Amino acid sequence: MTSRVIPVAPFTLTVFGATGDLSRRKLIPALFHRDLDGQIPDDASIIGVSRRHLSDDEFRGFAHQALNDHIPASELQGPEVQRFLSRLTYVTADADGDPGWAELAARVESQPEHIPVYYLATAPHLFGPICERLGKFGLAAKGRVVIEKPIGKDLKSALALNEQVGRIFPEDRVYRIDHYLGKETVQNLMALRFANALFEPLWNNAHIDHVQITVAEALGVEERAGYYDTAGAMRDMVQNHILQLLCLVAMEPPSSLDADSVRDEKLKVLRALKPVDDHNVAALTVRGQYRAGASAGGAVPGYLEELGSATSSTETFVAVKAEVENWRWAGVPFYLRTGKRLASRVSEIVVGFKPVPHSVFDANAGPIESNRLVIRLQPDEGVKLWLMIKDPGPGGIRLTHVPLDMSFAKAFKVRNPDAYERLILDVVRGNQTLFMRRDEVEAAWRWVDPILAAWRGAKEPPRPYTAGTWGPSASIALIERDGRTWLEDGA
């Protein structure tokens, strides 16, 4: 199978926070894989920037270790490793001071024909100061800036950050990254809807009963406990990842797949979300916090033990019943669920169709279960379409519920690229389709803020749940009150 890849122009990528965890686990391995596949131009360069005092060779040693830790050894045997490491240089600079910035400017400007890209893999409070110094030292004129989540902790702080960045970079050169949008299966959701005649005529409240979106993690907060306690599951996952997935499920067909056409339709979905506030938050949301339990065959501590605190009102689990108030989706609930220390690591979208209006089969055939489309984002990316068929054999018709199962790994027999591999090169290509626009971020906060305020006002602690389970029992009641049930692992 021959892939059609859009060429990439020569670029200079500057990674701020280059010695941090995101760079080590994701960015360096992603860039190496793109280089290994021949998608990085020969004269492209990568500059690491952080406060640590390192030489170029010491930074290359750091990057080499990152490759050894996160890339299979079979992919590190050829000359491509040294080719990649030779692209790397390093500058010591601080967002809060001017030393080092003149050297960085000289290195970037030494290749004026390159596209300059600035990736802010730093703590969020440094986004604004870094952008201001990029402007001060003349580096922003042609540059593109990549911002990681969280983009603010509420609407007010998001507005302030967007304004601060916007004073230096125009909106068409700001790339707010959500790595979930770079996942192969997420983009296949658009392909399923808009490249097939089968689904879109049924993609409405006349045929769809409900939608479930689950992003479950088996791990706890671990070394992120300090950050997590200031954020919680609503800010960390729902406001960005899960709402973006909801938008892709619920949006109207765009006029094209250019960036603004897609993002215009996502924005309409966010603005159509039914408000959740102190009047209905108790009926439509559940928040929880894990206690000690068992995971991966061993005992694990509770959230408070990992945090090292006696008390905390931070939620590690959220379930929400959301509704999109428009003609296409009126009356269709969207059940959203995310949490830490759940029974397994899985991210998936389940589209549940309505039952057949009348069964022509007798009682011996068995019950008829509704069709559903399951889009698995992780760990095994793929798509399942559950159908009713006849169980093989004589003696009358017996019905059984089975999936048409398409695993990407089995179907295409190629390595599934990490989302960062696609998104970094999309920045170089100038393609913003898979990045969040400013008004999207702000619209998401406008929906989330009243929920957070209602929780604070209620002053009720998160409901406890045992690590290794699927969350508080109240989350089961949330969906079962409507005569539905959570579907685990696409079952």
C-alpha positions in Angstrom: 0.0 0.0 0.0 1.5 3.3 -1.1 0.9 6.3 1.2 0.4 9.7 -0.2 2.3 12.2 1.9 2.2 16.0 1.6 5.8 17.2 1.3 7.2 19.3 4.1 9.1 22.5 3.5 12.4 23.1 5.3 11.8 24.2 8.9 13.5 25.2 12.2 11.6 23.8 15.1 12.4 25.3 18.5 11.2 23.3 21.5 10.9 25.2 24.7 11.0 22.9 27.7 13.1 20.5 25.6 14.5 18.6 28.6 11.0 18.1 30.1 8.8 15.0 30.2 6.7 15.8 27.1 9.7 16.4 25.0 11.4 13.1 26.2 8.3 10.9 25.9 6.5 12.3 22.9 8.2 15.0 20.9 11.7 13.6 20.4 10.4 10.1 19.5 7.7 11.6 17.2 10.3 13.7 15.3 12.6 10.7 15.0 9.9 8.5 13.5 9.1 11.2 10.9 12.8 11.4 10.1 13.0 7.6 9.9 10.2 7.7 7.4 11.9 10.3 5.3 9.4 13.1 6.0 11.8 15.6 7.4 13.8 17.6 4.9 17.5 17.1 4.9 18.3 20.7 6.1 15.6 20.9 8.8 16.9 21.7 12.3 15.7 21.3 15.8 16.7 23.6 18.6 16.1 22.6 22.2 15.6 25.4 24.8 15.3 25.2 28.6 16.9 26.6 31.7 19.3 23.7 32.1 22.9 24.4 31.1 23.7 21.8 28.5 26.0 21.7 25.5 24.8 20.6 22.1 26.4 17.2 22.7 24.8 16.8 26.1 21.4 17.6 24.6 22.0 15.0 21.9 22.8 12.5 24.6 19.6 13.3 26.4 17.7 12.9 23.1 19.5 9.6 22.4 18.4 8.2 25.8 14.8 9.3 25.1 15.0 7.3 21.8 16.3 4.3 23.7 13.6 4.5 26.3 10.6 5.0 23.9 11.6 3.5 20.5 11.9 -0.2 19.8 15.5 -1.3 19.6 14.9 -2.7 16.1 14.3 0.8 14.8 17.6 2.2 16.3 20.1 0.1 14.4 20.8 2.2 11.3 22.5 5.4 10.4 19.2 7.3 10.8 19.8 7.7 14.5 22.9 9.8 14.0 21.3 11.7 11.1 18.5 12.7 13.5 20.8 13.6 16.4 22.9 15.7 14.1 19.9 18.0 13.6 19.7 18.9 17.3 21.3 21.9 18.9 20.7 23.5 22.3 20.4 26.9 23.8 20.1 27.7 27.5 17.4 30.4 28.0 14.8 31.4 30.5 11.3 32.7 29.8 11.8 35.2 32.7 15.1 36.7 31.6 16.9 37.9 28.5 20.1 35.8 28.7 20.3 33.2 25.9 17.7 34.8 23.7 20.1 36.6 21.4 21.9 33.3 20.8 18.6 31.7 20.0 17.6 34.5 17.6 21.0 34.1 15.8 20.5 30.4 15.3 16.9 30.8 14.0 17.8 33.6 11.7 20.8 31.8 10.3 18.4 29.9 8.1 16.0 32.6 6.9 14.5 30.5 4.2 13.2 28.0 6.9 9.7 28.1 8.4 10.2 28.9 12.1 8.0 26.8 14.5 8.0 27.4 18.3 6.7 24.5 20.4 5.9 25.5 24.0 6.3 22.3 25.9 6.5 24.2 29.2 4.3 25.0 32.2 1.3 27.0 31.0 2.2 30.1 33.0 5.3 30.5 30.7 3.3 30.6 27.5 2.7 34.4 27.6 6.2 35.4 28.7 7.8 33.2 26.0 5.6 34.7 23.3 6.5 38.2 24.5 10.2 37.4 24.3 9.8 35.9 20.9 8.3 39.2 19.8 10.9 41.2 21.6 13.8 39.5 19.9 12.2 39.6 16.4 11.4 35.9 16.2 7.6 36.1 15.8 7.4 37.8 12.5 7.1 34.7 10.4 6.9 32.1 13.2 4.2 29.7 14.2 3.6 28.9 17.8 2.3 25.7 19.3 0.5 25.8 22.7 -0.2 22.7 24.8 -3.2 22.3 27.1 -4.3 23.5 29.6 -5.2 26.8 27.9 -6.3 28.5 31.1 -8.0 27.1 34.1 -11.3 28.9 33.5 -12.8 31.3 31.0 -11.2 34.3 32.5 -7.7 32.9 32.4 -8.2 31.5 28.9 -9.3 34.9 27.6 -6.2 36.5 29.2 -3.8 33.9 27.8 -5.4 34.1 24.3 -5.1 37.9 24.5 -1.5 37.7 25.6 -0.5 35.3 22.8 -2.6 37.2 20.3 -0.7 40.4 20.8 2.4 38.7 19.4 1.0 36.0 17.0 -2.0 36.4 14.7 -4.6 33.7 15.0 -3.6 32.0 11.8 -0.2 31.3 13.2 -1.4 30.0 16.6 -1.7 26.2 16.9 -3.5 25.1 20.1 -2.7 21.4 20.2 -5.1 18.6 21.4 -3.2 15.3 20.7 -6.5 13.4 20.6 -7.4 15.1 17.4 -4.2 13.7 15.8 -5.2 10.1 16.5 -5.9 8.0 13.4 -9.3 6.8 14.6 -10.5 10.3 15.4 -9.9 11.4 11.8 -11.5 8.2 10.7 -14.7 9.3 12.3 -14.8 12.1 9.7 -14.0 9.6 7.0 -16.7 7.2 8.2 -19.3 10.0 8.2 -18.4 12.0 5.1 -16.9 9.4 2.7 -19.6 6.8 3.0 -23.3 7.0 2.0 -24.1 4.5 4.8 -23.9 6.6 8.0 -24.7 10.2 7.4 -28.4 9.7 6.5 -28.8 7.9 9.8 -26.7 10.4 11.8 -29.6 12.1 13.6 -32.2 11.8 16.4 -34.5 9.7 14.2 -32.1 6.8 14.2 -29.5 7.3 17.0 -30.6 6.6 20.6 -27.6 7.9 22.5 -23.8 8.4 22.3 -21.2 7.4 24.9 -17.7 8.8 25.0 -15.3 7.2 27.5 -11.7 8.1 28.2 -10.6 5.8 31.0 -7.1 5.5 32.5 -5.8 2.6 34.6 -3.0 4.7 36.0 -3.3 7.2 38.9 -2.0 10.7 39.0 1.4 9.6 40.3 4.1 12.3 39.6 1.5 14.7 38.2 -0.3 14.9 41.6 0.7 18.5 42.3 -0.6 19.7 38.9 -3.6 17.5 38.9 -4.9 18.7 42.3 -5.2 22.2 40.8 -7.0 20.9 37.7 -9.1 17.8 38.2 -10.7 15.6 35.6 -13.1 18.2 34.3 -10.3 20.7 33.4 -7.8 18.0 32.5 -9.9 15.9 30.1 -13.5 17.1 29.6 -13.0 20.7 28.7 -10.6 19.8 25.9 -10.3 16.1 24.8 -13.8 14.9 25.4 -15.6 18.0 24.2 -13.5 17.9 21.0 -14.6 14.3 20.4 -18.2 15.3 21.1 -17.9 18.0 18.5 -16.6 15.6 15.8 -19.5 13.3 16.4 -22.2 16.0 16.5 -21.1 18.6 14.0 -22.8 19.2 10.7 -21.0 18.3 7.5 -18.6 21.1 6.8 -18.4 22.6 3.3 -14.9 21.3 3.0 -12.1 20.0 5.3 -10.2 23.2 5.3 -9.5 24.4 8.9 -12.1 27.1 9.4 -14.9 25.1 7.8 -14.4 22.3 10.2 -13.8 24.5 13.2 -16.9 26.6 12.4 -19.1 23.5 12.7 -17.4 22.4 15.9 -18.0 25.8 17.4 -21.8 25.6 16.6 -21.9 22.3 18.6 -20.2 23.9 21.6 -22.6 26.8 21.5 -25.6 24.4 21.3 -24.7 22.4 24.4 -27.5 22.5 27.0 -26.3 24.5 30.0 -25.4 22.6 33.2 -25.4 24.8 36.3 -26.5 24.8 39.9 -30.1 24.0 38.9 -29.4 20.7 37.2 -25.8 19.8 38.1 -26.8 17.1 40.6 -29.0 15.3 38.1 -26.6 15.6 35.1 -23.1 15.1 36.6 -21.2 12.7 38.9 -17.8 13.5 40.3 -15.6 10.9 42.1 -12.2 10.4 43.7 -10.4 7.0 43.8 -9.5 5.2 47.0 -6.9 2.5 47.5 -7.6 -0.7 45.6 -6.0 -3.0 43.0 -4.8 -2.4 39.5 -2.7 -4.5 37.1 -2.6 -7.3 39.6 -1.2 -5.3 42.5 -2.3 -3.0 45.3 -2.3 0.7 44.5 -2.8 3.7 46.8 -5.7 6.1 46.8 -5.5 9.7 45.4 -5.0 11.3 48.8 -2.0 9.0 49.5 -0.5 9.9 46.1 -1.1 13.5 46.8 0.3 13.3 50.3 -2.6 15.1 51.8 -5.4 14.3 54.3 -8.1 16.0 52.2 -8.8 17.2 48.7 -12.0 18.1 46.9 -10.4 17.5 43.4 -12.3 15.0 41.2 -10.4 12.2 39.5 -13.6 10.9 37.8 -16.4 12.8 36.0 -19.5 11.5 34.3 -21.8 14.0 32.5 -25.1 13.7 30.6 -24.9 16.3 27.9 -27.3 17.4 25.3 -26.9 19.2 22.0 -29.9 21.5 21.6 -30.4 21.6 17.8 -32.6 19.9 15.2 -30.2 17.0 14.5 -29.6 16.0 18.1 -32.7 17.1 20.1 -33.5 14.4 22.7 -30.3 12.4 22.1 -28.2 12.2 25.3 -24.4 12.2 25.1 -22.9 10.4 28.1 -19.4 11.5 28.8 -17.1 9.7 31.2 -13.5 10.0 32.2 -11.4 9.0 35.2 -8.1 7.8 36.7 -7.5 4.4 38.2 -10.4 2.8 36.4 -10.7 -0.9 35.4 -8.8 -0.6 32.2 -7.2 1.9 29.8 -9.6 2.6 27.0 -10.8 5.5 25.0 -13.8 5.0 22.7 -16.9 6.5 21.2 -20.0 4.3 21.1 -22.9 5.4 18.9 -26.0 3.5 19.9 -28.7 3.2 17.3 -32.4 2.9 18.1 -34.0 -0.6 18.1 -36.0 -2.0 15.2 -39.6 -0.9 15.5 -41.0 -4.4 15.3 -39.6 -7.9 15.4 -40.8 -10.4 12.8 -39.0 -13.3 14.6 -40.6 -15.6 17.1 -39.4 -16.0 20.7 -37.1 -18.8 19.8 -34.9 -16.4 17.8 -33.9 -14.6 21.0 -33.8 -10.9 21.8 -32.8 -8.3 19.2 -30.1 -6.0 20.3 -29.6 -2.5 18.9 -26.9 -1.8 16.3 -24.0 0.2 17.5 -20.9 1.8 16.0 -17.8 1.6 18.3 -14.8 3.8 17.4 -11.8 2.8 19.5 -9.1 5.4 20.0 -6.9 3.4 22.3 -5.3 1.1 23.1 -6.1 -0.9 19.9 -7.3 1.6 17.4 -10.1 0.4 15.2 -13.8 0.4 14.3 -16.6 -2.1 15.2 -20.1 -2.2 13.8 -22.3 -4.5 15.8 -25.1 -6.2 13.9 -27.7 -8.9 14.4 -27.2 -12.0 12.2 -28.4 -15.6 12.1 -26.5 -18.0 14.2 -25.2 -20.7 11.8 -26.9 -24.1 11.8 -30.2 -25.9 11.2 -33.3 -25.8 13.4 -34.8 -22.4 12.7 -33.5 -18.9 13.1 -31.5 -18.0 16.2 -30.2 -14.5 16.3 -26.8 -13.4 17.6 -25.1 -10.0 18.0 -21.7 -9.9 16.4 -19.2 -7.1 15.3 -17.8 -6.3 12.0 -14.3 -5.7 13.4 -11.7 -3.6 11.7 -8.4 -3.3 13.6 -6.1 -0.8 12.1 -3.0 -2.8 13.0 -4.4 -5.9 11.3 -6.0 -4.2 8.3 -3.1 -2.1 7.3 -0.1 -4.0 8.8 1.8 -0.8 9.3 3.0 1.0 12.4 0.3 3.4 13.6 1.9 6.8 13.9 1.6 8.7 17.2 -0.6 11.7 17.1 2.3 14.1 17.7 4.0 12.9 14.5 1.1 14.1 12.4 0.4 17.3 14.4 3.9 18.6 14.4 4.2 18.3 10.6 0.8 19.8 10.2 2.1 22.9 11.8 4.9 23.1 9.3 2.4 22.6 6.5 0.3 25.3 7.9 -2.8 23.1 8.3 -4.8 24.1 11.3 -7.7 21.7 10.8 -6.8 19.5 13.8 -6.0 22.4 16.1 -8.3 24.4 18.3 -9.3 27.9 17.4 -9.5 30.6 20.0 -13.3 30.8 20.0 -13.6 27.0 20.4 -11.5 27.1 23.5 -13.5 29.9 25.0 -16.9 28.3 24.1 -15.8 25.1 25.8 -14.9 27.1 29.0 -18.3 28.9 28.8 -20.0 25.5 29.2 -17.6 24.0 31.8 -17.3 27.1 34.1 -20.9 26.9 35.4 -20.4 23.2 36.2 -17.3 23.9 38.2 -19.0 26.8 40.0 -22.0 24.6 40.8 -19.7 22.0 42.3 -18.0 24.6 44.4 -21.3 26.0 45.6 -22.7 22.6 46.6 -19.6 21.9 48.8 -20.1 18.2 48.5 -17.0 16.0 48.3 -16.3 13.8 45.3 -17.9 10.4 45.7 -15.3 7.7 46.6 -14.6 4.7 44.3 -12.2 1.9 44.6 -9.2 1.9 42.3 -9.6 -0.7 39.6 -13.3 -0.3 39.2 -15.4 1.8 36.7 -16.0 4.7 39.1 -18.7 5.6 41.6 -21.9 3.7 41.6 -23.7 7.0 41.1 -22.3 7.1 37.6 -24.0 3.8 36.8 -27.3 5.3 38.1 -26.8 8.4 35.9 -27.2 6.4 32.8 -29.4 3.5 34.1 -32.1 6.0 35.1 -32.6 6.5 31.4 -32.9 2.7 30.7 -29.3 2.5 29.3 -26.0 1.1 30.5 -22.4 1.9 30.1 -20.7 -0.3 27.5 -17.3 -1.5 28.6 -14.6 -2.1 25.9 -17.0 -1.9 23.0 -19.1 -4.8 24.1 
